[in-house]
């Protein structure tokens, strides 16, 4: 590590191996790195270290997401650099909207984590708003044609809720849910039938896992 560090960085991912790989690369570049395995630990680390960079997995498992971490970090330091680790092509799958993603954030997909050059480029972009790319996630996604309401219902389907339960959860009628599901199947190119609900659930989980 250089005598004068580049700054303090917080890396948050619920997979320790990924955290370790990123930390090792950043430390070799001259950063002082704090690793976190969950959102609360990351938020605490951002405050205690006065971090100027946060690298966060969008999906942190149960509980708050990496997006939540970044929102809290930006509340503390509006200029903090943000890099998202993700395989997601649509952040709405996590229950968050596009408006929750900082427009000056950069991204690195999980398959590129061990690439020093890819990580360096993502960090450089995150720290220089002049070169930041607005929402550079994949343009074509399986859920792209779905509305925010439909994505929310898709999540409930993936959790195994019945139409009655979805109607109750969303304070609507069963008939309205049925119509919504029919439109979703058309949008996702899923044929009606006994397996349609399973295919909708699989669509959600495939998107969540970046498949």
C-alpha positions in Angstrom: 0.0 0.0 0.0 1.2 3.5 -0.8 2.2 5.8 2.0 -0.5 8.2 1.1 -3.7 6.2 0.5 -6.1 7.1 -2.2 -8.9 7.2 0.3 -11.3 5.0 2.3 -13.5 2.5 0.6 -16.3 0.3 1.9 -17.1 -2.9 0.0 -20.4 -4.7 0.9 -21.4 -8.1 -0.4 -23.0 -11.1 1.4 -20.4 -13.3 -0.3 -17.1 -13.0 1.7 -15.1 -14.3 -1.3 -16.3 -11.5 -3.5 -15.6 -8.9 -0.8 -12.1 -10.3 -0.3 -11.3 -10.2 -4.0 -12.4 -6.6 -4.4 -10.6 -5.5 -1.2 -7.4 -7.1 -2.3 -7.5 -5.3 -5.7 -8.4 -2.0 -4.1 -5.7 -2.3 -1.4 -3.1 -3.0 -4.1 -4.2 0.2 -5.8 -3.7 2.2 -2.6 -7.1 2.2 -0.9 -7.9 1.6 2.7 -10.7 -0.9 2.6 -13.4 -1.9 5.0 -15.4 -5.1 4.2 -19.0 -5.6 5.2 -21.3 -8.6 4.8 -24.6 -6.7 5.3 -26.2 -3.3 4.8 -26.1 -2.2 8.5 -22.4 -3.0 8.8 -21.7 -1.1 5.5 -23.7 1.9 6.6 -21.8 2.0 9.9 -18.5 1.6 8.1 -19.2 4.5 5.7 -19.9 6.8 8.7 -17.0 5.7 10.8 -14.3 5.9 8.0 -15.6 8.9 6.1 -15.4 6.8 3.0 -15.2 8.4 -0.4 -16.1 5.2 -2.3 -18.7 2.5 -1.7 -18.9 -0.7 -3.7 -22.1 -2.5 -3.1 -23.8 -5.6 -4.3 -27.4 -4.7 -5.2 -28.8 -7.9 -3.8 -27.7 -8.5 -0.3 -30.1 -11.3 0.5 -32.8 -10.8 3.1 -33.2 -7.3 4.4 -31.9 -4.0 3.0 -30.3 -3.9 -0.4 -27.1 -2.4 -1.7 -29.3 0.4 -3.0 -30.4 1.2 0.5 -26.7 1.3 1.6 -25.9 3.8 -1.2 -28.9 6.0 -0.3 -27.7 6.2 3.3 -24.1 6.8 2.1 -25.2 9.6 -0.2 -27.2 11.2 2.7 -24.0 11.3 4.6 -21.8 12.3 1.7 -23.5 13.4 -1.5 -20.3 13.2 -3.5 -19.3 9.6 -2.5 -18.4 7.5 -5.4 -20.7 4.5 -6.1 -20.0 1.2 -7.8 -22.7 -1.4 -7.9 -21.9 -5.1 -8.2 -24.7 -6.9 -10.0 -25.9 -9.4 -12.4 -29.3 -7.8 -12.3 -30.7 -6.1 -15.5 -33.7 -4.6 -13.7 -33.4 -3.1 -10.2 -37.2 -3.3 -9.8 -36.8 -7.0 -9.1 -35.3 -6.0 -5.7 -38.4 -3.9 -5.0 -36.6 -0.7 -5.9 -37.3 1.7 -8.8 -35.0 3.2 -11.3 -35.3 6.5 -9.5 -33.5 5.0 -6.5 -30.3 4.4 -8.6 -27.9 7.4 -8.6 -27.4 8.5 -12.2 -23.7 8.8 -11.7 -23.2 5.3 -10.3 -21.0 2.9 -12.3 -21.4 -0.9 -12.5 -19.4 -4.1 -12.6 -20.9 -7.5 -13.2 -19.9 -10.3 -11.0 -18.2 -12.3 -13.7 -15.7 -9.4 -14.0 -15.0 -9.1 -10.3 -11.5 -10.6 -10.5 -10.5 -8.3 -13.4 -8.2 -5.5 -12.1 -8.7 -3.4 -15.2 -12.6 -3.7 -15.1 -12.7 -2.8 -11.4 -10.3 0.1 -11.9 -12.4 1.4 -14.8 -15.6 1.2 -12.7 -14.0 3.0 -9.8 -12.5 5.7 -12.0 -15.9 6.3 -13.6 -17.7 6.4 -10.2 -15.3 9.0 -8.9 -15.5 11.2 -12.0 -19.1 12.4 -12.7 -17.9 13.7 -16.1 -17.4 10.1 -17.4 -20.2 8.4 -15.5 -22.6 6.4 -17.6 -26.3 6.7 -16.9 -27.8 3.3 -16.0 -25.5 1.1 -18.1 -27.4 -2.1 -17.3 -28.5 -4.3 -20.2 -31.0 -2.6 -22.5 -33.0 -5.7 -23.2 -34.4 -7.6 -20.2 -37.2 -10.1 -19.7 -39.0 -7.7 -17.4 -38.4 -4.5 -19.3 -41.9 -4.5 -20.8 -43.6 -4.9 -17.4 -44.9 -1.9 -15.5 -43.8 -1.2 -11.9 -47.1 -2.7 -10.7 -46.6 -5.8 -12.7 -43.1 -6.3 -11.4 -44.5 -6.0 -7.8 -47.1 -8.7 -8.6 -44.4 -10.8 -10.2 -42.5 -10.8 -6.9 -45.7 -11.9 -5.0 -46.2 -14.8 -7.5 -42.6 -15.9 -7.0 -43.3 -16.0 -3.3 -46.1 -18.5 -3.9 -49.1 -16.2 -3.1 -52.5 -17.1 -4.6 -54.6 -14.7 -6.5 -56.7 -14.1 -3.4 -53.7 -13.4 -1.3 -52.2 -11.0 -4.0 -55.5 -9.2 -4.2 -55.5 -8.8 -0.4 -51.9 -7.6 -0.3 -52.5 -5.0 -3.0 -56.0 -4.0 -1.8 -57.6 -4.9 -5.1 -60.0 -7.5 -6.5 -59.2 -11.1 -7.6 -60.5 -10.2 -11.0 -58.1 -7.3 -11.3 -55.2 -9.6 -10.4 -56.3 -12.2 -13.0 -56.4 -9.5 -15.7 -53.0 -8.2 -14.6 -51.5 -11.7 -14.7 -53.0 -12.3 -18.2 -51.4 -9.1 -19.5 -48.1 -10.0 -17.8 -48.0 -13.4 -19.6 -48.6 -11.7 -22.9 -45.8 -9.2 -22.3 -43.4 -11.9 -21.2 -44.4 -14.2 -24.1 -45.7 -16.9 -21.7 -48.6 -19.1 -23.0 -51.6 -19.5 -20.8 -51.8 -22.9 -19.1 -51.1 -25.0 -16.0 -47.4 -24.1 -16.1 -47.8 -20.3 -16.7 -47.6 -19.4 -13.0 -44.5 -21.4 -12.6 -42.9 -19.7 -15.6 -43.8 -16.3 -14.2 -42.1 -17.3 -10.9 -39.1 -18.6 -12.8 -38.9 -15.3 -14.7 -38.6 -13.4 -11.4 -35.9 -15.7 -10.0 -33.9 -15.8 -13.2 -33.9 -12.0 -13.3 -33.0 -11.8 -9.6 -30.0 -14.1 -10.3 -28.9 -12.5 -13.5 -29.7 -15.4 -15.7 
